[in-house]
Amino acid sequence: MAVKIRLARGGSKKRPFYRIVAADSRMPRDGRFIEKLGTYNPLLPKDSEERVKMDLERIQYWMSHGAQPTDRVSRFLEAAGVIEKKERANLKKGEPGKKAQERAEEKAAKAAAAEEAPADE
């Protein structure tokens, strides 16, 4: 059985609240789970201690038995110091598209031409 440590959504519409659970990977996101391992409330401020609560001993137990945390849960575990930080580099994500790059180049060329014109006089 492939076990995942993942988030199960609760709460009402536009008011999300998540349980951190150990679940069989074949079960639906909000469906049956094996054990509740913590909670995550994204509505609280980032510096609040109540935002993410985890039972770290049980999480380490499940990970020692082969459970794989999802990306979001692994970020929580990295912040708690349970697992080492992974290298996540999507260098293309912050780059503007082709058209925006062309516009920026044209704007830079016009600015350079405008600076040179008064300097020549």
Secondary structure as UniProt FT lines:
FT   STRAND          3..12
FT   TURN            13..14
FT   STRAND          15..24
FT   TURN            25..26
FT   TURN            29..30
FT   STRAND          35..40
FT   TURN            42..43
FT   TURN            46..47
FT   TURN            49..50
FT   STRAND          52..54
FT   HELIX           56..64
FT   TURN            65..66
FT   STRAND          68..69
FT   HELIX           71..80
FT   TURN            91..94
FT   HELIX           98..120
//
